Amino acid sequence: MYYMELLQLWLKTHKITLHSERKIPSLPKPELYVAYNGKAPLRDEISAFEINQPNIKINVQVKIKDIHFEKLEDTSPENGLAGYAFFYKIFDECKSKGMTDDEALTQTRNECIRLGYLKGYIEKEDFIMFYKDFLDYDKQLEVQAEERGETKGFLGAAIKLLQKGTSLQEVINMLDLSDSQVDDLTKHYA
């Protein structure tokens, strides 16, 4: 999706329309990256996949880059990637001090403006709206992960008990399983 948006911008910048009689020049080859700023350590990697359909063959490589602020060579405010990394560094520091998302966002935004990171972008109200949407999405992912972890937890415990000879009814009683959990268990341990 990002490549298509950039391609549209490139075509517009070069005043090329897809419906003209003029031959379209070779399109720029995309370089795809995933910017990783998670908690677990990560080496720079390349992930590759291939789409192979009749008349279409696409080989895609995606470079995974660790963009923690401390790991970047260029941390100047002019470097957009450094600005993004700095934003997350400060936001995480604020959150670790017990600030709410809104407090951390305000503090981080002010610090970025003060030091010149993400200049011309972070001042816009759109940035705040986008980031609040992102935080809501992030919370939804956390809830889903917790739900999956809870399901894996009860399933794992129930299966171990069944393997040790505990009856299904005893497992249901011990773990106080809901009807849907019993259904999941019977699907996995049938």
C-alpha positions as CSV (number, residue, x, y, z in Angstrom):
1,M,0.0,0.0,0.0
2,Y,2.8,2.4,0.9
3,Y,4.6,1.6,-2.3
4,M,1.5,2.3,-4.4
5,E,1.0,5.6,-2.7
6,L,4.6,6.5,-3.4
7,L,4.3,5.3,-6.9
8,Q,1.2,7.6,-7.4
9,L,3.2,10.5,-6.1
10,W,6.2,9.7,-8.3
11,L,3.9,9.5,-11.4
12,K,2.3,12.8,-10.5
13,T,5.7,14.5,-9.8
14,H,6.9,13.3,-13.3
15,K,3.6,14.3,-14.9
16,I,3.0,10.8,-16.2
17,T,-0.5,9.5,-16.6
18,L,-1.3,5.8,-17.1
19,H,-3.8,6.7,-19.8
20,S,-1.4,8.6,-22.1
21,E,0.0,7.4,-25.4
22,R,3.5,8.2,-24.1
23,K,5.5,5.2,-22.9
24,I,5.9,5.0,-19.2
25,P,9.5,4.9,-18.1
26,S,10.9,2.2,-15.9
27,L,9.3,2.5,-12.5
28,P,11.6,2.9,-9.5
29,K,12.4,-0.4,-7.7
30,P,11.0,-0.3,-4.2
31,E,13.1,-0.9,-1.2
32,L,10.9,-2.1,1.6
33,Y,11.7,-1.8,5.3
34,V,10.1,-2.7,8.6
35,A,11.1,-0.2,11.3
36,Y,11.4,-2.3,14.5
37,N,11.3,-0.6,17.9
38,G,10.0,-3.4,20.1
39,K,11.3,-4.5,23.4
40,A,13.0,-7.8,22.4
41,P,16.5,-7.5,20.9
42,L,16.5,-7.9,17.1
43,R,19.3,-8.2,14.6
44,D,18.9,-6.5,11.2
45,E,17.3,-9.1,9.0
46,I,15.9,-9.6,5.6
47,S,12.5,-11.3,5.1
48,A,11.7,-12.5,1.6
49,F,8.6,-13.9,-0.1
50,E,7.5,-14.6,-3.6
51,I,4.2,-14.1,-5.4
52,N,4.0,-16.5,-8.3
53,Q,0.7,-16.4,-10.2
54,P,0.0,-16.9,-13.9
55,N,1.5,-13.8,-15.7
56,I,2.7,-12.3,-12.5
57,K,5.9,-13.1,-10.6
58,I,7.0,-10.8,-7.8
59,N,10.0,-11.3,-5.5
60,V,9.8,-9.2,-2.4
61,Q,12.5,-8.5,0.1
62,V,11.8,-6.6,3.3
63,K,14.7,-5.4,5.4
64,I,14.0,-5.3,9.1
65,K,15.8,-2.5,10.8
66,D,16.2,-1.9,14.5
67,I,15.5,1.8,14.9
68,H,16.0,2.2,18.6
69,F,17.4,5.7,19.0
70,E,20.6,4.5,20.6
71,K,21.3,2.2,17.7
72,L,21.0,4.7,14.9
73,E,24.2,6.2,13.4
74,D,22.6,9.5,12.5
75,T,20.5,10.9,15.4
76,S,20.3,14.4,14.0
77,P,16.9,16.1,14.0
78,E,17.0,16.4,10.2
79,N,16.9,12.5,10.0
80,G,13.2,11.6,9.8
81,L,13.9,8.1,11.1
82,A,15.8,9.5,14.0
83,G,12.8,11.7,14.8
84,Y,10.5,8.8,14.8
85,A,13.0,6.8,17.0
86,F,13.4,9.8,19.4
87,F,9.6,10.1,19.7
88,Y,9.2,6.5,20.8
89,K,12.2,6.7,23.1
90,I,10.8,9.8,25.0
91,F,7.2,8.4,24.9
92,D,8.4,5.1,26.5
93,E,10.4,7.0,29.1
94,C,7.3,9.1,30.0
95,K,5.2,6.0,30.2
96,S,7.7,4.2,32.5
97,K,7.4,7.2,34.8
98,G,3.7,6.5,35.2
99,M,2.3,9.1,32.9
100,T,-1.0,8.5,31.1
101,D,-0.9,8.1,27.3
102,D,-2.2,11.7,26.9
103,E,0.4,13.1,29.3
104,A,3.2,11.1,27.7
105,L,2.1,12.2,24.2
106,T,2.0,15.9,25.2
107,Q,5.4,15.7,27.0
108,T,7.0,13.8,24.0
109,R,5.5,16.2,21.5
110,N,6.9,19.2,23.4
111,E,10.4,17.6,23.7
112,C,10.4,16.8,19.9
113,I,9.4,20.4,19.1
114,R,12.0,21.8,21.5
115,L,14.8,19.7,20.0
116,G,13.6,20.0,16.4
117,Y,12.7,16.4,15.8
118,L,9.9,15.6,13.3
119,K,9.8,19.3,12.4
120,G,6.9,20.4,10.3
121,Y,5.0,17.2,11.1
122,I,4.7,16.9,14.9
123,E,3.2,20.4,15.2
124,K,0.2,19.4,13.1
125,E,-3.0,18.4,14.8
126,D,-3.3,15.5,12.4
127,F,-0.2,14.0,14.1
128,I,-2.0,13.9,17.5
129,M,-5.1,12.4,16.0
130,F,-3.1,9.8,14.2
131,Y,-1.1,8.9,17.2
132,K,-4.2,8.6,19.5
133,D,-5.7,6.3,16.9
134,F,-2.5,4.3,16.9
135,L,-2.5,4.0,20.7
136,D,-6.1,2.8,20.6
137,Y,-5.1,0.2,18.1
138,D,-2.1,-0.8,20.2
139,K,-4.4,-1.3,23.2
140,Q,-6.7,-3.5,21.1
141,L,-3.8,-5.7,20.1
142,E,-2.7,-6.0,23.8
143,V,-6.2,-7.1,24.8
144,Q,-6.3,-9.6,21.9
145,A,-2.9,-11.0,23.0
146,E,-4.0,-11.3,26.6
147,E,-7.1,-13.2,25.4
148,R,-5.0,-15.5,23.3
149,G,-2.6,-16.0,26.2
150,E,-5.5,-16.8,28.5
151,T,-6.8,-19.3,26.1
152,K,-3.4,-20.9,25.6
153,G,-2.9,-21.0,29.4
154,F,-6.1,-22.8,30.2
155,L,-5.7,-25.2,27.2
156,G,-2.2,-26.0,28.2
157,A,-3.1,-26.6,31.8
158,A,-6.1,-28.7,30.9
159,I,-4.3,-30.8,28.4
160,K,-1.5,-31.5,31.0
161,L,-4.1,-32.6,33.6
162,L,-5.8,-34.8,31.1
163,Q,-2.5,-36.4,30.1
164,K,-1.8,-37.2,33.7
165,G,-5.1,-39.1,33.9
166,T,-7.4,-36.5,35.4
167,S,-11.0,-36.9,34.1
168,L,-12.5,-34.3,31.8
169,Q,-15.1,-33.5,34.4
170,E,-12.5,-33.0,37.1
171,V,-10.5,-30.6,34.8
172,I,-13.7,-28.6,34.0
173,N,-14.4,-28.3,37.8
174,M,-10.7,-27.6,38.8
175,L,-10.2,-24.9,36.2
176,D,-13.8,-23.6,36.4
177,L,-14.0,-23.7,32.6
178,S,-16.7,-21.8,30.6
179,D,-18.8,-23.7,28.0
180,S,-16.7,-22.1,25.2
181,Q,-13.5,-23.1,26.9
182,V,-14.8,-26.7,27.2
183,D,-15.6,-26.6,23.5
184,D,-12.0,-25.4,22.7
185,L,-10.6,-28.1,24.9
186,T,-12.6,-30.9,23.4
187,K,-11.6,-29.7,19.9
188,H,-7.9,-29.7,20.8
189,Y,-7.9,-32.9,22.9
190,A,-10.4,-35.1,21.1
